């Protein structure tokens, strides 16, 4: 089963040099997961200042700057893993450097039949 591990933190959680080290640790974790055939995808996100939110109501689209949620922690990146259980996904989440400064939310994906295969 696939799980999305969403990494949240405050924008100032990491000093620039610490962020570089954490990124390197995350890359190493991705390689470890790949060697176990558990890795699907992972990526950090650009800062929330680059985000837009889209809402469609009654056929009208409203595009606003920034993320949807008003919160102190922002979505900073994700890992997509394929493991046997939520417990296994939680064990991986514990290894993500972002868990040391923020929160990693673990969510199972819904398997939808007949979706096209992505790139």
N, CA, C and O of each residue as an XYZ file, in Angstrom:
476
protein
N       0.849     -1.179      0.000
C       0.000      0.000      0.000
C       0.888      1.234      0.000
O       1.967      1.243      0.592
N       0.419      2.266     -0.668
C       1.191      3.506     -0.739
C       0.732      4.475      0.350
O      -0.451      4.585      0.672
N       1.731      5.174      0.901
C       1.492      6.179      1.936
C       2.197      7.467      1.538
O       3.320      7.450      1.034
N       1.518      8.578      1.774
C       2.107      9.893      1.546
C       2.550     10.437      2.893
O       1.747     10.562      3.818
N       3.820     10.758      2.998
C       4.384     11.313      4.220
C       4.593     12.800      3.979
O       5.516     13.200      3.270
N       3.734     13.611      4.572
C       3.744     15.056      4.359
C       4.565     15.726      5.450
O       4.299     15.538      6.637
N       5.556     16.501      5.051
C       6.496     17.105      5.993
C       6.119     18.569      6.207
O       6.135     19.371      5.274
N       5.779     18.901      7.453
C       5.391     20.269      7.818
C       6.397     20.863      8.792
O       6.930     20.153      9.644
N       6.659     22.156      8.675
C       7.517     22.868      9.627
C       7.259     24.361      9.488
O       6.668     24.812      8.507
N       7.702     25.111     10.468
C       7.636     26.565     10.356
C       8.709     27.003      9.366
O       9.726     26.325      9.220
N       8.497     28.122      8.689
C       9.475     28.564      7.685
C      10.884     28.775      8.240
O      11.861     28.637      7.504
N      11.000     29.106      9.517
C      12.317     29.378     10.103
C      12.859     28.200     10.915
O      13.740     28.387     11.754
N      12.347     26.993     10.677
C      12.759     25.822     11.458
C      14.221     25.451     11.242
O      14.850     24.882     12.134
N      14.767     25.762     10.080
C      16.128     25.363      9.743
C      16.959     26.580      9.340
O      16.498     27.438      8.588
N      18.170     26.639      9.843
C      19.151     27.593      9.324
C      19.597     27.072      7.960
O      19.517     25.868      7.716
N      20.068     27.951      7.056
C      20.432     27.499      5.710
C      21.399     26.318      5.676
O      21.193     25.389      4.894
N      22.429     26.325      6.487
C      23.383     25.215      6.485
C      22.750     23.935      7.020
O      23.020     22.845      6.516
N      21.908     24.071      8.041
C      21.208     22.903      8.581
C      20.258     22.309      7.540
O      20.111     21.090      7.446
N      19.622     23.173      6.766
C      18.706     22.723      5.711
C      19.461     21.887      4.672
O      18.951     20.872      4.198
N      20.688     22.322      4.320
C      21.502     21.561      3.353
C      21.829     20.169      3.891
O      21.759     19.180      3.161
N      22.185     20.102      5.174
C      22.503     18.812      5.787
C      21.261     17.922      5.794
O      21.340     16.742      5.456
N      20.111     18.491      6.182
C      18.861     17.723      6.230
C      18.474     17.232      4.834
O      17.978     16.114      4.690
N      18.692     18.050      3.811
C      18.390     17.632      2.445
C      19.273     16.440      2.052
O      18.801     15.485      1.436
N      20.537     16.506      2.410
C      21.431     15.382      2.136
C      20.985     14.114      2.854
O      21.041     13.024      2.286
N      20.544     14.254      4.098
C      20.032     13.107      4.848
C      18.777     12.552      4.195
O      18.581     11.337      4.154
N      17.932     13.431      3.688
C      16.708     12.998      3.014
C      17.029     12.234      1.732
O      16.395     11.223      1.431
N      18.011     12.717      0.984
C      18.434     12.018     -0.234
C      18.967     10.630      0.122
O      18.659      9.649     -0.555
N      19.765     10.552      1.185
C      20.280      9.252      1.626
C      19.134      8.313      2.008
O      19.163      7.131      1.667
N      18.133      8.830      2.710
C      16.973      8.021      3.081
C      16.252      7.517      1.831
O      15.829      6.362      1.784
N      16.112      8.369      0.827
C      15.462      7.958     -0.422
C      16.218      6.805     -1.071
O      15.600      5.872     -1.584
N      17.546      6.859     -1.056
C      18.344      5.773     -1.630
C      18.167      4.477     -0.833
O      18.090      3.390     -1.406
N      18.104      4.608      0.485
C      17.865      3.427      1.333
C      16.508      2.821      1.025
O      16.391      1.605      0.874
N      15.471      3.664      0.930
C      14.127      3.178      0.616
C      14.102      2.535     -0.768
O      13.439      1.517     -0.968
N      14.816      3.121     -1.715
C      14.871      2.574     -3.072
C      15.499      1.175     -3.048
O      15.035      0.273     -3.745
N      16.541      1.000     -2.257
C      17.204     -0.307     -2.183
C      16.291     -1.366     -1.572
O      16.491     -2.561     -1.787
N      15.283     -0.925     -0.807
C      14.298     -1.843     -0.206
C      13.031     -1.969     -1.051
O      12.071     -2.631     -0.655
N      13.039     -1.320     -2.227
C      11.869     -1.299     -3.115
C      10.649     -0.656     -2.445
O       9.517     -1.074     -2.688
N      10.876      0.355     -1.608
C       9.800      1.069     -0.920
C       9.633      2.496     -1.421
O       8.642      3.152     -1.099
N      10.578      2.978     -2.195
C      10.584      4.373     -2.648
C       9.722      4.540     -3.892
O       9.851      3.784     -4.855
N       8.844      5.534     -3.860
C       8.073      5.912     -5.053
C       8.491      7.297     -5.543
O       8.740      7.489     -6.733
N       8.568      8.267     -4.616
C       8.859      9.641     -4.992
C       9.102     10.461     -3.726
O       8.659     10.085     -2.641
N       9.799     11.568     -3.871
C       9.996     12.518     -2.778
C      10.464     13.836     -3.368
O      11.121     13.860     -4.409
N      10.126     14.932     -2.702
C      10.602     16.244     -3.146
C      10.294     17.296     -2.094
O       9.236     17.267     -1.466
N      11.228     18.228     -1.905
C      10.885     19.407     -1.117
C      10.055     20.345     -1.980
O      10.069     20.250     -3.207
N       9.342     21.239     -1.341
C       8.539     22.226     -2.057
C       9.188     23.600     -1.956
O       9.905     23.894     -0.999
N       8.932     24.426     -2.943
C       9.374     25.819     -2.882
C       8.631     26.513     -1.731
O       7.612     25.997     -1.272
N       9.116     27.667     -1.256
C       8.466     28.367     -0.136
C       7.003     28.697     -0.424
O       6.588     28.800     -1.578
N       6.234     28.860      0.650
C       4.796     29.120      0.507
C       4.518     30.405     -0.272
O       3.435     30.560     -0.837
N       5.468     31.313     -0.308
C       5.271     32.555     -1.064
C       5.097     32.287     -2.556
O       4.583     33.139     -3.280
N       5.516     31.127     -3.015
C       5.394     30.784     -4.430
C       4.088     30.066     -4.742
O       3.786     29.808     -5.907
N       3.309     29.739     -3.707
C       2.080     28.946     -3.879
C       0.899     29.808     -4.286
O       0.846     31.003     -3.997
N      -0.035     29.180     -4.956
C      -1.354     29.759     -5.195
C      -2.383     28.703     -4.817
O      -2.103     27.505     -4.873
N      -3.557     29.146     -4.440
C      -4.666     28.248     -4.127
C      -5.779     28.506     -5.123
O      -6.062     29.653     -5.470
N      -6.408     27.437     -5.579
C      -7.490     27.531     -6.561
C      -8.762     26.974     -5.947
O      -8.773     25.865     -5.412
N      -9.825     27.749     -6.027
C     -11.148     27.304     -5.579
C     -12.129     27.550     -6.717
O     -12.095     28.603     -7.354
N     -12.988     26.595     -6.969
C     -14.038     26.770     -7.974
C     -15.364     26.649     -7.252
O     -15.662     25.621     -6.643
N     -16.150     27.697     -7.324
C     -17.473     27.734     -6.684
C     -18.484     28.231     -7.704
O     -18.328     29.297     -8.298
N     -19.519     27.434     -7.888
C     -20.585     27.781     -8.829
C     -20.021     28.138    -10.203
O     -20.476     29.080    -10.852
N     -19.025     27.369    -10.630
C     -18.452     27.554    -11.957
C     -17.427     28.669    -12.070
O     -16.845     28.853    -13.139
N     -17.193     29.407    -11.016
C     -16.229     30.508    -11.025
C     -14.959     30.095    -10.292
O     -15.014     29.578     -9.176
N     -13.814     30.330    -10.932
C     -12.533     30.014    -10.319
C     -11.983     31.238     -9.595
O     -11.988     32.349    -10.125
N     -11.513     31.012     -8.386
C     -10.856     32.057     -7.614
C      -9.445     31.576     -7.324
O      -9.256     30.547     -6.676
N      -8.453     32.319     -7.801
C      -7.056     31.984     -7.580
C      -6.482     33.031     -6.636
O      -6.529     34.228     -6.921
N      -5.933     32.568     -5.497
C      -5.361     33.482     -4.511
C      -3.916     33.103     -4.243
O      -3.532     31.943     -4.395
N      -3.123     34.074     -3.847
C      -1.734     33.821     -3.499
C      -1.659     33.045     -2.191
O      -2.488     33.216     -1.297
N      -0.654     32.197     -2.101
C      -0.364     31.506     -0.852
C      -1.093     30.193     -0.688
O      -1.928     29.809     -1.507
N      -0.752     29.512      0.399
C      -1.384     28.229      0.684
C      -2.796     28.429      1.200
O      -3.173     29.527      1.609
N      -3.573     27.355      1.175
C      -4.969     27.421      1.617
C      -5.077     27.644      3.119
O      -5.838     28.505      3.559
N      -4.336     26.891      3.904
C      -4.497     26.913      5.356
C      -3.735     28.072      5.995
O      -2.608     28.386      5.612
N      -4.368     28.685      6.960
C      -3.707     29.691      7.794
C      -3.130     28.950      8.994
O      -3.857     28.621      9.931
N      -1.843     28.691      8.968
C      -1.214     27.908     10.019
C       0.232     28.337     10.170
O       0.803     28.944      9.264
N       0.823     28.023     11.311
C       2.224     28.385     11.514
C       3.154     27.401     10.814
O       4.249     27.780     10.400
N       2.735     26.137     10.676
C       3.537     25.164      9.961
C       3.044     25.057      8.523
O       1.841     25.081      8.265
N       3.980     24.939      7.599
C       3.650     24.858      6.183
C       4.118     23.527      5.627
O       5.081     22.938      6.117
N       3.429     23.063      4.603
C       3.847     21.862      3.907
C       5.149     22.164      3.186
O       5.202     23.049      2.333
N       6.200     21.425      3.531
C       7.509     21.713      2.969
C       8.007     20.669      1.993
O       8.965     20.909      1.257
N       7.362     19.509      1.981
C       7.791     18.453      1.087
C       7.043     17.176      1.365
O       6.152     17.131      2.214
N       7.414     16.131      0.638
C       6.712     14.862      0.797
C       7.618     13.695      0.445
O       8.618     13.847     -0.256
N       7.249     12.546      0.939
C       7.797     11.257      0.528
C       6.596     10.396      0.167
O       5.600     10.395      0.891
N       6.671      9.677     -0.919
C       5.648      8.705     -1.295
C       6.315      7.341     -1.223
O       7.271      7.066     -1.948
N       5.798      6.486     -0.337
C       6.411      5.176     -0.122
C       5.388      4.075     -0.349
O       4.181      4.299     -0.253
N       5.881      2.894     -0.648
C       5.039      1.725     -0.854
C       5.492      0.665      0.144
O       6.520      0.017     -0.052
N       4.723      0.494      1.209
C       5.072     -0.434      2.287
C       3.852     -1.258      2.668
O       2.742     -1.002      2.202
N       4.074     -2.254      3.524
C       3.014     -3.201      3.868
C       1.995     -2.682      4.871
O       0.878     -3.196      4.930
N       2.356     -1.671      5.665
C       1.442     -1.236      6.734
C       1.706      0.213      7.126
O       2.741      0.790      6.791
N       0.749      0.780      7.840
C       0.938      2.142      8.345
C       2.075      2.161      9.365
O       2.780      3.163      9.492
N       2.254      1.063     10.086
C       3.364      1.002     11.046
C       4.709      1.127     10.335
O       5.614      1.802     10.824
N       4.835      0.476      9.182
C       6.065      0.594      8.405
C       6.252      2.021      7.902
O       7.371      2.534      7.892
N       5.168      2.662      7.486
C       5.231      4.059      7.026
C       5.638      4.980      8.175
O       6.416      5.913      7.979
N       5.117      4.720      9.362
C       5.472      5.527     10.538
C       6.959      5.363     10.850
O       7.618      6.340     11.206
N       7.493      4.164     10.727
C       8.917      3.949     10.976
C       9.771      4.762     10.005
O      10.815      5.291     10.386
N       9.330      4.861      8.758
C      10.043      5.693      7.782
C       9.908      7.166      8.161
O      10.886      7.912      8.104
N       8.707      7.588      8.547
C       8.477      8.987      8.921
C       9.396      9.413     10.060
O       9.843     10.559     10.104
N       9.676      8.501     10.975
C      10.570      8.803     12.097
C      11.990      9.119     11.625
O      12.742      9.797     12.326
N      12.355      8.629     10.441
C      13.705      8.830      9.916
C      13.849     10.100      9.088
O      14.966     10.496      8.757
N      12.737     10.740      8.752
C      12.776     11.948      7.926
C      13.307     13.107      8.772
O      12.772     13.374      9.848
N      14.349     13.797      8.306
C      14.916     14.890      9.091
C      13.877     15.933      9.507
O      13.980     16.500     10.595
N      12.890     16.192      8.669
C      11.872     17.184      9.009
C      11.080     16.854     10.254
O      10.504     17.752     10.869
N      11.034     15.596     10.642
C      10.321     15.210     11.861
C      11.011     15.757     13.107
O      10.387     15.887     14.160
N      12.304     16.079     12.985
C      13.051     16.622     14.131
C      12.693     18.071     14.414
O      12.869     18.532     15.541
N      12.196     18.803     13.424
C      11.892     20.221     13.586
C      10.420     20.548     13.363
O       9.970     21.646     13.687
N       9.683     19.611     12.818
C       8.283     19.868     12.500
C       7.471     18.606     12.703
O       7.648     17.896     13.692
N       6.586     18.332     11.769
C       5.664     17.205     11.860
C       5.646     16.468     10.528
O       5.715     17.092      9.469
N       5.553     15.153     10.580
C       5.354     14.356      9.376
C       3.996     13.667      9.506
O       3.791     12.830     10.384
N       3.090     14.030      8.628
C       1.758     13.428      8.596
C       1.804     12.213      7.677
O       2.294     12.303      6.551
N       1.298     11.079      8.152
C       1.296      9.834      7.382
C      -0.133      9.557      6.932
O      -1.033      9.393      7.755
N      -0.334      9.505      5.606
C      -1.683      9.290      5.065
C      -1.659      8.199      4.014
O      -0.857      8.255      3.082
N      -2.540      7.190      4.152
C      -2.646      6.178      3.102
C      -3.301      6.769      1.866
O      -4.192      7.613      1.966
N      -2.855      6.319      0.701
C      -3.471      6.749     -0.554
C      -4.635      5.831     -0.889
O      -4.616      4.644     -0.563
N      -5.626      6.379     -1.528
C      -6.735      5.594     -2.038
C      -6.324      5.084     -3.415
O      -5.956      5.866     -4.291
N      -6.388      3.795     -3.595
C      -6.068      3.199     -4.898
C      -7.287      3.362     -5.803
O      -8.347      2.799     -5.528
N      -7.139      4.122     -6.870
C      -8.228      4.385     -7.815
C      -7.937      3.609     -9.098
O      -6.903      3.824     -9.731
N      -8.831      2.719     -9.479
C      -8.583      1.953    -10.704
C      -8.681      2.833    -11.951
O      -9.373      3.851    -11.970
N      -7.966      2.404    -12.983
C      -8.046      3.017    -14.316
C      -7.412      4.401    -14.432
O      -7.670      5.109    -15.406
N      -6.588      4.803    -13.463
C      -5.861      6.061    -13.616
C      -4.709      5.854    -14.601
O      -4.157      4.756    -14.675
N      -4.340      6.880    -15.349
C      -3.185      6.721    -16.243
C      -1.903      6.633    -15.415
O      -1.847      7.108    -14.280
N      -0.894      6.028    -15.991
C       0.415      5.952    -15.330
C       1.125      7.271    -15.535
O       1.218      7.764    -16.660
N       1.629      7.849    -14.450
C       2.329      9.140    -14.532
C       3.736      8.999    -15.049
O       4.206      7.891    -15.307
N       4.406     10.112    -15.199
C       5.793     10.139    -15.668
C       6.717      9.603    -14.614
O       7.928      9.546    -14.826
